[in-house]
Amino acid sequence: MIGTEAAPWRALLPQGRRFVALPSRRRPVVIAEAEPSVLRYVRTALLAVPPGSSLPGWAFVAARGALRLQVLWHAAPHIESPRGQSPQARHYERLVSGGLVLVLRHSRDPDGRLMVLVFAPGESRPRFAVKVPTEPAGAARVARESARLGEISALSLGLVRATVPRVVPIEPDGDMPALVTTAAAGTPMLVGYHRHGHTSRPATVDADLAAAGDWLAAFQSATAGPPAPLDVAPAVPDMLRHRAGGSQVLDHLSRLRARLRRYQAPRTAVHGDFWPGNVLVERGAVSGVVDWEWAEPAGSPVRDLARFVLAYSHYLDRHTRRGRSVRGHPGLRSGRPGGALVYALDGDGWYPRLVSHFLCAGLRRLGLPPACARDAVLGELAAIAAEASDGAFAQEQLRVFERLAGEVP
């Protein structure tokens, strides 16, 4: 359903049902079927204040409060599904097969997609996840993820196979491409991350890093192949050549690649976007990993280690007003692009120590020296800048890369 309508998510709502729009009817991030099992899942597994949100934090707190007691559910903003249906919407309704629906509008990418979670009646967890693009660029990304998931699923994954979504075959519809997979169990790590005080406490951060490291160790052990020199993601040089123009970025990238190639490690499967938003946890362990669009069946094993550190550090200061000290992180002030990453790599205190331990433990497991940790992170920072669909975000990452790469002896 590649549409131009102002709110394409409305066409995804099955007819004749009532939905709760959170945190507000005007700007919903979550559109949930007004059924107890779905609303309990929303309250416990989804609602947290996203960084940079135009809505105040109290709106999310109020939404969680309204869902805590069933007698208060009527206080949440409701919407009705549209009365008329397009052929594409009817096709979508066949996909959900009478299940209860939860639509997520959490992506701010310009080539956006909607995520729809489908619950069987009475079940407390979603059974299927459906990605629906809202424009042609999003359709290409959905198709790419479907292909990459097929490649990863063909590998011998060992114990982590249960954490990788399985593609569910569907009847194709040219006007409405969609990817249907089994829904991963657990709660996104990012939900806990964004709740008050989580990243200011060493114990909770250490638990996140440990869970991610344990999953990566199992994933890489199951898919390890012959050794090869380290390098950046395959498409990065060409993509940055187009994006960076005449800046010093390409010179820095060339020197970085030369340093990385001094080291060899087993090639392993690579997730390619391994960050807390794509990692689901349950009882302290990773229970699912989603969004396999950038996956490779064989690539550099340091990429996922570095990506997790980059993303985890990126949001550290996002709930602090610009120029203020970040709670729990002495020396870190909010607002400077790349400031949290510089703090993670070069700062003092418990957080830089935990990051160093996470990186070094992963590198030692791969037979690599801790000395290449910084270059591994720089290589993945270049990949983020190359892949980003938001031009402003990409340029910000390029400036951070140029700054940090220029400080390498």
N, C-alpha and C positions, 0 to 999 in steps of 0.2 A: 504494500500500500504506500506507494510513493506519491504523496499528495502535496498540494500547495495550501491547504486549508490552514487557518490560524491555529487550530488545536487538533492535530491529526490523531491524538490519543482518544478523542471522543468517539471516533469511528470504530475503535477497537472494543468498545464496551458492548457486551451482549444486550439485546433489547429486553425491556421489561424488568430491569433490575435496578437496585438502588446502591449507590456508592458513596463512600466517605472520601473527601478530598483534603489532604493534609500537606503542609500545615495550614493552608488556606484555600478557599474555593477559587480565588482569583489567580493564585500562582501555586498550583499544587505540584509537589514533588512525588507524592504517592497518591494513587487513586485506587482505593481498596473496596472490594465488595463488602457490603454492610452485613457481614456474617461473623459470628463469634470467633471461629477458628482463624479466619483471615486477619481480623483486627487484633487478636492476641499476638499473632506473628508480627504484625507491623509494630506493635508497641515494644516487643522484646528484642526483635532482630533487626529493625531498620532505623527507627527514628533517632537521629543525632544531628547536631548542627553542622552542616557542611561548611568548609572554609570559604570565606569570601561571599557567604550567603547575603542576599539583600534583605532577607527576613531576620528579625532579631532573635536571639537565642531563646527568649521567653516564649516565642511562638511554638517552638519545638517542645519546650518543657510543658506548655499548656496542652499541646496535642497529646503528649504521652499521658498527662494527668487525666485528660478526658477519656482515654482508652483504658485506664487502669480499672475502673469499675463499670460494669455493664450498664448500670443505671444512668451513667453519664454519657453513654455513646450518642444519645440524641443531641448532645451539645456540640458534637463535632460537625463541621460544615458538610452538608450532603449535596449530591448532584444526582440527577436522573440520567439514565442512558438515553441516547437519541431515539426518536420514534421511527425515523426512516433509515433504511440500510442500503448501502451501495453493494454491488456484486462482490467487491473486495471484502467488505465487512462480513458478508454472509460466508465467504470462504474462510475468513479468520474464525468466525464462530464455530465452524465445523472443526477447526483445529483444536479448539479448547474442549470440544466434546462434552458440553454440559458442566464442565468444572467451574469452580469459583475463581474469580479473576482478581489479580493485583497488578496494576500498571505502574512502572517506575519511570519517572522522567528525570533521572539523576545525571544524565550525560549533558555536558555543556559544549561538546564538540560541534563544530559547524556541520560536519557530515554525520548528523546524529542518528541514533537508533533508539527505539523504545524497547524496554525489557518488560515482558509480561510473564508473571509467575502464575501457574495454574494449579489449583488445589482440588483434590477429590473431596466431595462433600464430607464434612466431619473430620477430615485429617488436619493435623496441626502444622504440617510442613508441606511446602509445595512439591508436586510430583514432576512437573515439567517446567522448563524455562523456554520462552519463545522470544527471539529477537526479530523485531520488525523495523526495517529502515524507513525513514521519513523523506528521503530524497535519494537520487541516483548514487551519489558518493557513498552514502550509508549502505546501499544495496551491495556495492562492490566489497565493502568491508565485511558484510555478513557472508557473502560468498567465499571470501578469503578465509574467514574463520572456519567455515564448514570444511573446506579443503584441508586446512592445517590440522583440524581435529581428527580427520580421517587418517592423516599421516601419523600422528602421535598414537592414535588408538591401535595402529598396526604394529607398534613396537611391543617388546616384552617389558611390561611396566612393573611386574612384581606386585608388591603390596600397595603401591600407590594407584593401581588401576581403579580402585573403588573411589578415588578422589577426583578422577577425570570424568567430566560429563560425557555421556554417550549420545551420539546423534540419532534422532528418531526420524526415520524416513517419512516424508509427507508427500501428498499429491501436489505437484508443482503448480504455481499460478503465476503467469508472467507479469501480471499487474501488482502482485503482492508477494515478492520473495520473502521468505522467512526461514530462520534457522530454529529448529525445535530440538532440544536436548533434554536429557534427564536433569532434574534440578539437583544441585549439590546440597549436601546436608550442612547444617551449621549456620553460624552468624558471621557476616563479613567482619574481619578484623578491624576494618576502618570504623565500624560503629563504636566499638569500645575505645578506639584511638581518639575519637572526637568527643567522647564524654568527659565531663569536667574532671581535670586532674590526672587523667590517665598517663599522659606523656611527661608529667612532672615527677613521677615516682619510679625509681630504679627497678623495683620488683615487677611492675606491670610491663615496663619496656623490655626488661630481660626475658620475661615469659613470652612476649611476642617474638623477639629475635630467636629464642630457643625453638619455638614451634616452627618458624619458617626455616631455620637451619636444619632441623630434623627432617622435614619434608624434602628439602632440596637434597640432602644426603641420600635419602632412599631413592628419589627420582633419578639422580645422577648415577648412583650405583647400578640401578637396574638397566640403564641405557648406555653405559660407558662403552666406548669403542676404542680404536687405535689412537695413539697420541698424535697431536698436530700442534704447530705453533699457535699461540694466542693471537687474536686479532679482533677488530671491531666487527659489528654485524655486517654481513656482506654488502648490503645496499647503501651503507652510510657514506662512503666516499663520494659516490655519484650524487646522492641526494644533497650532501652538503656543498658539493661543487656548484650545484644549482642555487642553493639557498644562501650560501655565505658570500658569494661574489668575490670581490677583491680583498677581503679582509685577511688578517693573519691566521684565521681559523684553519685554513687548509695546510699551512706550514706547520702549525702546532699538531694537526692531525697526522701529518706524515711522520713527524718525529715520534709521536706517541705510538704509532703502529710499528715503527722500527724497534722501539723499546719493548713493546709487548711480544714481538716475534722472537725475542731472546729466550722466551720460556715456552715449554711444551706441556701439554696436559691432555688427558683422554678427551676426545670429543664426546659430548653427551647430548641428549635431547635438551632443548632450551625452550622455556615458556615464552620468554621475550617481553613480557609485561608483568613481571612478578612483583607486585606491590600489595600493601594491605587491603586495598579495595577489591582485589581479585582473589584474596585468600580467605577462606571460611574456616572457622574454628569451632570446636566443640570439646568441652572438658579439657582445655589446655593444649589440644593437638589440632593439627590441620585436618579438616574433614572434607574439604573440597577446594579445588582451584578452578577458576573460570576465566573466560575471555582469552582464548588461545589464538587470536588473530595473527600474532607475530611469532608464533612458535616455529621451531626448526627441529626436524628429527635428528640432526647432528650439527652441533655448533660449539662455540666456546663456552665452557662451563662456568667461567667467571662472570658471565653476563647477568645471570639471575641473582647471584650474590650481590653484585654491584647495584643492580636496579632496585633491590629491596632497600638497601641503605639510602640510595638517592631519594626514593619516594618517602621513606619513613622520616627522613630528615627534612624534606621539603615543607612539610606541614607543621613543623614544631612551633613556629611563631605565628601561625595563622589565626589563632584566637586571642592574640595580644595586640593592643593598639600600637600603631606605628610609633617607633621611637621608645617604647616602653621595654623594660626588662622582662624576659620570658620566665614565668614562674618555674622554679626547679632547675633552671639552667643558667648558673652564674656566668656573666660575660656575654650572653646572647641577648641582643636587642632586636625587636621586631622591625621588619620593613625593608631591610637591605636585600636586594636580589642575591641569592646564593649565600646569604649570611649564615643560615642554619647548616648548610653543607660545609662551609669553611670551618664552622665550629665543630662539626662532627669529625672532620678529618684532621684538623690542626689545633683544636681547642683543648682545654684542661677540664677535668671533672668526670663525673660518673658516666655521662652519656657518651662522650668520645671514647672512653675506655670500653664500654659495652660494644660500640660500633667496631672498634679495633679488634676486640675478641671475636666478634661474629665473622668479620672478614678473614682474619688470620686462621681461625679454626677451619673455615671452608677452604681456604687456599692450601693449608697443610694436608687436609684430606685428599686434595687433588694432586698432591706432590709438588706444590708450588711454594716459593718463599714469600714471607710477609712483605718483602720489599716491593712486590708488584701490585700491592693492594690499591695504592693511590692511582696508578695507571689504569687498573681495571675499572675503577669508578669513573675516571675521565673518559674512557672509551664508551662507557654506557651513557654518560652525560651527552656525548656527541650523538649517540643513537637516538636519545630522546629528542634532541633538537632536530634531527633529520626526519623523524617519523611524525612529529607533531602536526596535527591538522589545523591548529590555531596558530596563525602566523606570528602574532604578538608574543605568545608563549614561547614559540621556537626561537625568536630573536633574543628573548631574555635568557634562555638556556645557552645560546651561542655566546652571549656576553660573559656568562658565568664560566663557560668552558674556556674562553679566551683568557680570562683573568687567572683561573687556576692553572691552566696549562703553561702560561707564561711564568709561573712561579716555580716550575719544576727545574731542578738544577741541570 
